[in-house]
Amino acid sequence: MTSEQCRIRKTTVLDVMRRLLQTKNMMFSSQHSSKGLQGKFISVLNIVQGDVEPTQVHKALQRIKERKLVNFIDWSPVNLQVAISKGSPFVPATNSVSGLMLANHTSVRDVFTHCMSQYEKLVRRRAFLDQYEQYAMFADGLDEFQQAYELVSELVDEYAACESPSYANL
């Protein structure tokens, strides 16, 4: 391949941050609508690695806010943090700019709901419960499992309530 045939597109900070927010790049499975991820972001931390200037990050954040690419909860100010990392001296960089996003999103409740559903099926069949009943810790019953189930159920309810604009007033 000659240099004329090989074209390398420069990746910008805005490109990386926009891709981080795309649902196809998220690592958990949730119910998606045709418009993208249902629910709202509570907080986001983007870690951008490479040859990045703070002014580039600031401009990218402005563009993201202007285009309303992020659907945040209504009852709190936008909590989108960006950390800049120059990169590891031990690992060769394949891209000029790359990123990682850590986020708290209300649609994670779908994952917990699915886990609860699978748990209910196992309990109905009494599947694998005999493995626990043989230990002294569970001699009085499997109440700890029920308590854990109730805690996860409360967590699902909390994430659902979190989407309400009046959540902070409750």
C-alpha positions as CSV (number, residue, x, y, z in Angstrom):
1,M,0.0,0.0,0.0
2,T,1.3,3.4,-0.9
3,S,0.9,6.5,1.3
4,E,-1.8,7.7,-1.1
5,Q,-3.9,4.6,-0.7
6,C,-3.6,4.6,3.1
7,R,-5.6,7.3,4.7
8,I,-5.6,7.7,8.5
9,R,-8.4,9.7,9.9
10,K,-7.4,11.8,12.9
11,T,-9.4,11.0,16.0
12,T,-10.5,14.1,17.9
13,V,-11.5,14.4,21.6
14,L,-15.1,15.1,20.5
15,D,-15.2,11.9,18.4
16,V,-14.0,9.8,21.3
17,M,-16.4,11.4,23.8
18,R,-19.3,11.1,21.4
19,R,-18.5,7.4,20.7
20,L,-18.3,6.7,24.4
21,L,-21.9,7.9,24.8
22,Q,-23.2,5.6,22.1
23,T,-25.3,2.7,23.3
24,K,-23.5,0.2,21.1
25,N,-20.3,0.9,23.0
26,M,-21.7,0.1,26.4
27,M,-20.8,-3.1,28.2
28,F,-24.2,-4.0,29.7
29,S,-27.3,-5.2,28.0
30,S,-30.4,-3.1,28.6
31,Q,-33.8,-2.5,27.0
32,H,-33.0,-0.1,24.1
33,S,-35.5,1.9,22.2
34,S,-35.1,2.9,18.6
35,K,-33.8,6.3,19.7
36,G,-31.1,4.8,22.0
37,L,-30.8,4.1,25.7
38,Q,-33.9,4.5,27.8
39,G,-33.4,6.2,31.2
40,K,-31.0,9.0,32.3
41,F,-27.4,9.4,33.3
42,I,-26.8,10.2,36.9
43,S,-23.1,10.8,36.5
44,V,-20.4,10.2,33.9
45,L,-16.6,10.0,34.1
46,N,-14.7,10.0,30.8
47,I,-11.1,9.2,30.9
48,V,-9.4,10.4,27.7
49,Q,-5.9,9.1,26.9
50,G,-3.4,10.5,24.5
51,D,-2.1,13.8,23.3
52,V,-5.0,15.9,24.6
53,E,-5.1,19.5,25.6
54,P,-7.7,20.8,28.2
55,T,-9.0,23.3,25.7
56,Q,-10.0,20.4,23.4
57,V,-11.9,18.7,26.3
58,H,-13.7,22.0,27.1
59,K,-14.7,22.5,23.5
60,A,-15.9,18.8,23.3
61,L,-18.0,19.2,26.4
62,Q,-19.6,22.4,25.0
63,R,-20.5,20.6,21.8
64,I,-22.0,17.6,23.7
65,K,-24.1,19.9,25.8
66,E,-25.2,22.0,22.8
67,R,-26.3,19.0,20.9
68,K,-27.9,17.4,24.0
69,L,-26.1,14.1,23.4
70,V,-26.5,13.2,27.0
71,N,-29.8,12.8,28.8
72,F,-29.1,13.6,32.5
73,I,-31.5,13.5,35.4
74,D,-33.5,16.7,35.9
75,W,-33.0,17.2,39.6
76,S,-29.2,17.6,39.6
77,P,-26.7,19.7,37.7
78,V,-25.0,17.9,34.8
79,N,-22.3,15.7,36.3
80,L,-19.9,14.9,33.4
81,Q,-16.3,14.8,34.5
82,V,-13.3,14.3,32.2
83,A,-9.9,13.1,33.3
84,I,-6.9,13.4,30.9
85,S,-4.3,10.7,30.9
86,K,-1.1,11.0,28.8
87,G,-0.8,7.3,28.3
88,S,1.4,4.5,29.4
89,P,5.1,4.6,28.5
90,F,5.0,0.8,28.5
91,V,2.2,0.2,26.0
92,P,2.5,1.6,22.5
93,A,-0.6,3.7,21.6
94,T,-2.5,2.6,18.5
95,N,-4.7,5.7,18.4
96,S,-3.8,9.3,19.0
97,V,-6.7,9.6,21.4
98,S,-8.7,6.9,23.1
99,G,-11.2,6.9,26.0
100,L,-13.0,5.0,28.7
101,M,-16.4,5.9,30.2
102,L,-17.6,5.0,33.7
103,A,-21.2,6.0,34.2
104,N,-24.2,5.6,36.5
105,H,-27.3,5.2,34.4
106,T,-30.8,4.5,35.5
107,S,-31.3,1.8,32.8
108,V,-29.0,-0.5,34.8
109,R,-32.1,-1.4,36.7
110,D,-33.0,-3.6,33.7
111,V,-30.0,-5.8,34.4
112,F,-31.1,-6.1,38.1
113,T,-34.7,-6.8,37.0
114,H,-33.5,-9.6,34.7
115,C,-31.3,-11.1,37.6
116,M,-34.4,-11.0,39.9
117,S,-36.5,-12.8,37.2
118,Q,-33.9,-15.5,36.8
119,Y,-33.6,-15.9,40.6
120,E,-37.4,-16.3,40.9
121,K,-37.3,-19.1,38.3
122,L,-34.5,-20.9,40.2
123,V,-36.3,-20.6,43.6
124,R,-39.6,-21.9,42.1
125,R,-37.8,-25.0,40.9
126,R,-35.7,-25.1,44.1
127,A,-32.7,-25.5,41.8
128,F,-29.3,-25.6,43.5
129,L,-30.9,-24.8,46.9
130,D,-29.9,-28.2,48.3
131,Q,-26.3,-27.2,47.9
132,Y,-26.7,-24.4,50.4
133,E,-29.0,-26.2,52.8
134,Q,-26.2,-28.6,53.7
135,Y,-24.2,-25.9,55.4
136,A,-24.7,-24.8,59.0
137,M,-24.9,-21.2,58.0
138,F,-28.2,-22.0,56.2
139,A,-29.5,-24.4,58.8
140,D,-32.3,-22.0,59.8
141,G,-33.4,-21.4,56.2
142,L,-32.5,-19.4,53.2
143,D,-33.6,-16.1,54.6
144,E,-30.4,-14.3,53.5
145,F,-31.3,-15.0,49.8
146,Q,-34.7,-13.4,50.4
147,Q,-33.2,-10.4,52.1
148,A,-30.7,-9.9,49.2
149,Y,-33.6,-10.2,46.7
150,E,-35.5,-7.5,48.6
151,L,-32.5,-5.2,48.6
152,V,-32.1,-5.6,44.8
153,S,-35.8,-4.9,44.4
154,E,-35.4,-1.7,46.4
155,L,-32.4,-0.7,44.3
156,V,-34.6,-1.2,41.1
157,D,-37.3,1.0,42.7
158,E,-34.7,3.6,43.6
159,Y,-33.3,3.8,40.0
160,A,-36.9,4.1,38.7
161,A,-37.7,6.9,41.2
162,C,-34.5,8.7,40.3
163,E,-35.8,9.6,36.9
164,S,-38.6,11.7,38.4
165,P,-37.9,15.5,38.3
166,S,-39.1,15.7,41.9
167,Y,-36.8,13.0,43.2
168,A,-34.7,15.4,45.2
169,N,-37.8,16.7,47.0
170,L,-39.0,13.3,48.2
